[in-house]
Amino acid sequence: MFPNLLPTRRQFLSENAMGIGSIALAVMLAEEEAKAKPPSVRTEPVVYDLRPKPTQFPGKAKAMISLFMHGGPSQMELMDPKPELSRLNGTDYAGEVGYSDQKNASRKLLGSRWKFEKHGQSGLEFSELIPNIASVADDLCVIRSMHTGHNGHEVSIRYFNAGIPAVLGRPSLGSWLTYALGSESQNLPAYMVLVDPGGHPVDGVNNWSNGFMPPLFQGTVLRATEPRILNLNPPPHLKGELQAQNLAFLKGLNDRHLEQHPGEADLEARIASYELAARMQIAAKEALDISSETEATQKMYGLDNEATREYGTRCLIARRLVERGVRFVQLFLAHQPWDHHENIKDALPAICKRTDQPSAALVKDLKQRGLLDSTLVHWGGEIGRLPVTQGTAETGGRDHNGQGFSIWMAGGGIKPGMTYGESDEVGHRAVTNVVTANDYQATVMHMFGLDHSKVIYHHSGQPQQITAGRTARVVNDILA
């Protein structure tokens, strides 16, 4: 005769926030929507969570940090010296050129105004603009023959990140890795994104999209400034014993619901996600607190310098995240600060000054902590720059170039202290050992112990791969 006064799970959740952080809530909602078929590497029953999954074969990389440099760093000014370009400075280029900005186009070749020197035992050559990256030359593999075949930003970003040029709605590399392998940490999201205080990069949230995969595999974005996770601490009136009682009550509701629906894997995962939220209140706060880092470490990342403090802080947080089991971390810069169509003489040194020291510190720090062998670090953009000037040689810059550009990688099974591939004599086109974006993806997957062609996600009844069935090779020559 009396109504059941025990609230339902839905009523309880809608009325009791319990101070769960916004990121934890996003993870919970994402797992609730997860309906994916498992990757081919899985042999156990389907579960919708991010527990560690077996690799297909032994891999050296356990985690990855991608330092993405939106806009197109100029390869001939940074890590692909071109003496012939300098010799031909001011003369007309005899080859064919594809321009993005036809109005301000020029055929005048422009040599680099910055000097190159050899560094380390390997003798790798780097520009004077990046002295700190040069200091870790013996740990780097510089690929000088990257190729997207497209000069636009978005088309090349989507190719580099998601496997097909220009196409929206595909999962990013981080989504594929977390889908196939899960996470070593059950207290933090598997795929985390550190964005810039100045705003999102070009192409926005598409950079870390889960595409046609469930939201569970989307990059989880940390706020650009403190507090990086809102509402992580419970309100004062819910702290301590009261919160513990609330969580125990919620567990009871969940258990009762599971008894009524036995064998539902997604329901079990949803229950686990609520427990993750509670654990994140401690784990995330500890992972993001850099105050415990030594003064020497903070100085190494440039936290004592206004120019490097912000990017250095994010690089340091990235190390702390992979140290705690996060699988994939991406750092992005606002808009496209490497897109130097004009004033390259001032703009290029400025962005180098901001990113050079923190990027090198990340490699040094991972190495001294014994993490570099298992952590793959990537540095590079979606395109490079043309050898001809845009505008005048004094006040101009360089237009887009997806025909040949450079990136570097370190750790995670990469062969250190080497260059791979070549561009032509003026740095326009990749001509030797060309590496496409799909080759890059296949190689990264291989380093994690995965065959890119056998990690399958079924979308609308069709098997999908990160390389979308396109021609792709593992670049074995750069693997240790």
N, C-alpha and C positions, 0 to 999 in steps of 0.2 A: 504494500500500500504506500510505502515511502519510495521516492525516486532514488536512484543510485547516486550518492553524493560524491563518489570517487570520480574525478575529472578524467576525461579521455586524454591520450597522449597529445593530440592536436590542441586541445584546450590548454593543457599545461604548458606546452611550448609557446603558444601565442601569448600567454600571460606572464611568463617568467623568463626574462632574458638572461638572468644570472650573470651578467657581465661578460658573456662570451664575446671574444673579439670578432671584429668584422671579417677578418680573414678566416677564422675558424668556422664562422657561420657560412661563408662562401664555400668552404670545403665540404661542409655537411650537406648543403643544398646540391652541390655538384655530385656527390656520391649518391644522393637520393635519386638523381636523374640518370645515373650510369646504367646503360643497358647494352654495353658493347660485348661482342663475342671476344673471347680471349685471343691473344696472339698465338701464332703457331708454336711458340716455344713452350707454351704451357701444356702440362699433361694432367694436372690435377683438376678437380671439378671447378666450374666457373665460379669465381668470386669477384665481387666488385669492390676492390680495395687496392691499396698501394703497397701491400706486403712484398718483400723481395721475391723476384721470380728467377728461375735458373736461366743462365745464358745457353746459347746453342753450342758454344765451344769456349775454351778458356780465353778470356780477354784481359787486357792489362788495365784498362780504364774502368774506374768505378764511379767517377763523377766528372762533370764538365762545367767549366766557367767560360762563357762567351762574352768577350769584350767587343761589342759590335760598334763599329765606327761609321755611322750613317753619313752618307754624302759622297763618299769616294775619295779616300786618301790618295794623294799624288805619289805613285810608286817611284817615279824618277827623282823625286825630292826626298824620299825616305829610305828605301831599301833595295832599289834596283838602279844602280849608277849607270849612266849612259854617257861616256866620254864623247862618242860620236855625235850625240845630240848637242853637246856643248860646242863641239867643233863647228857644227852646222848652224849654230844659233843665228837667227835673223834671216836665214835663207828660206826659200819656198820648199815646202814638203812635196815630194814627187808622187807619193802614194795617194790612195783614195782615203777620204775621211768622211765619217758619218757624224754630223753635228746634231746636238740637241737644241742649240741656240743658233740658228742659221743667220739671224740678223747681225749678230756680233762676231760671226765666224771669221777666221783668218787661216791662211796657209803658212804663216811664218812660224818656223820652228823656234822653240824657246828652251834654251838650256837651263839647267838648274843653277840658281845663284848660291846654293849651299854646298859645302865640301863633304866628301865622303872619306872615311878612313877604315882600315881593317881593324878588327877587334878580336880579342881572345886567341886561344890556340887554333881555333878553326879558321881565323882570318876572315870571317864574314864582314862585309862592308855595310856600314850604316851611315846615314847623314848626321851632321853635327846638330840637327834639330832634335834628335832622339838619343842623347848620350846615355841615358839610363837603360833604355832598351838595349843599346849597344853593349852595355856592361854585362848583360846576360846572354851574349851572342852564342856562347858554347852550349846553352840550353835550348836554343831555338832552331826550328826548321822553317826557313823562309821559302815559301812557294811563290815564284816569280812568273808563273804561267797560268794564273787563274783566268777563267773565261766564262762569261754568261752569254755573250753574243748580242746583248741588248744594252743600250746606253741609258735607258730611263731608270729612275730610282725604284719606283714601285714594282715594275716588271722584274727587275733583278733581285730586289729584296724577297719577293715571293718565290722566285726560283731558288735563291740561296737558302731561305728558311724552310720552304715547304715543297720543293721538288718540281714545280712546273712554273714557267714564266707567266706572270700576269694574273694567273688564276686565283681568285679568292675562294675561301671556304675549305682550305686544306689544312691539316694539322701541321704545326711547326715541328722542327727537329726535337725540341724538348718534349713535346707531346708524344712523339713516337718512342723516345727512349723511356719515358716513364710508363707508357702503355706496355712496353715489352718487358721492362725490368722492375717496375715498382720502385720502392725507395728503401734505403738502409735505415731511415729514421721513421719511426711511427709517432713521433711527437711534433713533426714539422711537415709542411707540404713538400711534395717531391720535386716540384718545378717552381722556382721562385724568380721573380723579375724585379730588378732594382732600377726604377725610373729616375729621370733627371728632374731637379726642382724647376727647371725652365719649361717643362711640359713633355708631352709624348714625342717620340721620334716620328719621322715621316712614315706614313702608312699606319700610324697609331697602334691600336690593339691587335691589328692583324699580325703584328710581329710575334706575338705569343699566343696566337689562337689555337684552340683545340680542333677547329674545323668541323668535320663531320663526326669526330669522336665525341664521347660524352664530356661534359664540363669538368669531370674529375681530372682530366688530363690537360686542362688549360693552365697556363702560367698564372701563379698567384702573385699579385702585384703588392709590393711593399710601398708605402707612402714615401715620397721623396724627402720629406723632412720629419723630424721628431714631432709627435710620436709616430713611428712607422706603422704601428698597428693601433687603430683606435679601439677604445673600450676593452683593452686586453685585461685590465684589472676589474674585478667585480666591484659594484658599488659598496661603500662602507657598511650599509645595513644588511648586505648579503654575504659578507666575508666570513671565513672561518667555518664554524660548526654548522651554521645555517645553510651555507652553500653545500657542504658535504651532505646534509640531510636532503636538500633539494635534489642533488645528483643521485643519491640512493633511491629517492622516491621515483625519479625518472627511470632509473634502471629497473625498478619493480614494474613500472608501467610497460616498459619495453619487453621485459621478460614475459609478462602476461600476454602481450600482443603476439609475441613469437610462439608461445604455446598454442595459440589459436590459429597460427599460420606456419606450421612446422616445415622446415626444409627450404625456406625462401632465402636464397643467398643474398639478394639485394637488401632484404630486411636485416639480416645479420650484419651486413656491412654498414647499414645506416646506424645501427646500435653502436657499432665500433666507432663511427665517426663522432658521435656525441662524447664518447670517452676521449677521443683525440682532442676535442675542443677543450676539455678540462686539462689535459696534459699540456696543451699549448700555452696555457696561462703561465706556466712555469718555464717551459722549454723555449718559447719564442722570446720571452723577455730576457732570458739569459743569453741566448744566441745573438741578440741585437745590441747587447750592452758591451761596448768596447772599452769601458772604463778600466776593466781588469787587464787590458793589454799594457805591456811595458812601455815606458817612455821611448825606448829605442825603437820598438816596433812601430809605434805611432809616428815617430819621426821618419822612419824608413818609408812609410806610405805618404809622407808629405802633409801630415795633419797639422804641422806647425807652420804651414805656409798657406796664405790665403788663396793662391792660385791653384793649389793641388788638394786643399783640405776636403772639399766636397767629394770629388771623384775618388780620392784616396780612402775616405771613409767607406764608400760603397765597395771598393775593392777589398778592404779589410773585412767588411761584413760578409762578402762573398766567400772569403777563406773560412770564416767562422761557420758559415752554413754548410759547406761541403765537409768540413771537419766534423760536423754533427750529423752527417748522413744524408743531406739533401743531394739529390741526384743531378739536377741541372739548374744552373744559375746564369741568368743573362743580365748584363748591364747595358743600358741604353743611354744615349745622349739626346738632348732635346733637339727636335727638328732635324737638321742635317749640317752640323758644324764643319764637316770636311768638304762641303760643296763650294769650292772656291772658283767661281766664275770671274771674280774680280778681286783686286787687292790681295793677291796670294802672298805677296811679300810680307804683309803684316798678319793676315788671318791665319796662315799656316803655322807660323811660329807660336801663335797664341794658343791654338788647340793642342799643339804638341806639348807646350809647357804645362797645360792642364792635365794631360793624360799620360805623359811619358814616365814620370817617376812612379805614380801609383801602379801602372801596368807592370813595370819591371819589378817593383816591390812584391807584387803578387807572386811572380815566378820565384823570386828569392825566398819569400816567406814559406811558400809551399815546399820548396826544396829543403830548407833547413829544418822543417818539421817532419820530413819524410813522407810528404803527401804528394809530391810532384809525380812520382812514378805511377800513381793511381788516379791523378787528376789531370784531365786534358784541358789546356788553356788555349783558346782561340782569340786572335786579334785581327780584325780586318773589317772592311766595308763591303758593300754590294757591287761596287764598280771602282775604277780608277780614273785617271785623267789623261787627256790627249797630249801629245808632244807639241802641238801647235798652241800659240797664244790665243786667248780670247780677249779682244780689246788690244790695248797697247802693252808692250813688254814691261813698261814701268808701272802702270796702274791696273793692268788687267790680270787675268788668271788663266784657268784651263777649263775646257768643257768636259763633259762626261765621256768615259771610255770603258765599255764592257768587253772589249776585244782582248785585253790583256792587262792584268793588274796583279798586285802582290798582297799576300797575307802572311802572318806567321802563326805557328802552333808550337806548343811545348808540353812536355809531360805525357802521361797516359799511354806510353808506348811509342811515342814519336821518336825518331832518330834525331839526336841533338847535334847542333853545330854544323848544319849543312844548308845549302840552297838546293832547290829542285825546280827544274824547268827554266826556260828562258823566254824573254820577249825579244822582238827584233831590235835592231841597232839604235832605234830612237825611242823604244819603249811603247810602241803603239799596239802591236799584236803579239799574243802568245804564239810562239813558233815551235818550241821544243817541249815535249812532255806536257802537253796541254792538260789542265785539270779543270773540268767543268764543275758546276755546282752539284750535279748528281754524283760525280766522282768523289767530291768532298763528303757528301752525305754517306755514301757507301763506305768510305774509309773510316769515318767516325763510328758508324755502326759496327764495323769490323773490330775496331779497337775496344768496343764494349763486349765483344764476344757474340756478335749478332750478324747473320747474313741478311743484308737489306732486302733481298728478294724473297726471304722466307718469313719475315715479320709481316704478317697479313692482318688487315682489318677489313671486315666485310661491311661495305656501305651500299645500301639499296640493292643487296644481293650480289654485289660485285666485289671481288677481292682487290684491296688497295695496298700499295706499298709506298714508302716515303719517296722513292724515285719514280713512282707512277708507271713502272714498267718500261721506262726509258733506258737507253744504253747507259750503263754506269760501271765503273771499274774500281776496285780497291787499289789505291796507289801504294803497292807493297814496298816500293823503293824508299819511302819515307818512314817505314815502320822499323822499330828497333828489334 
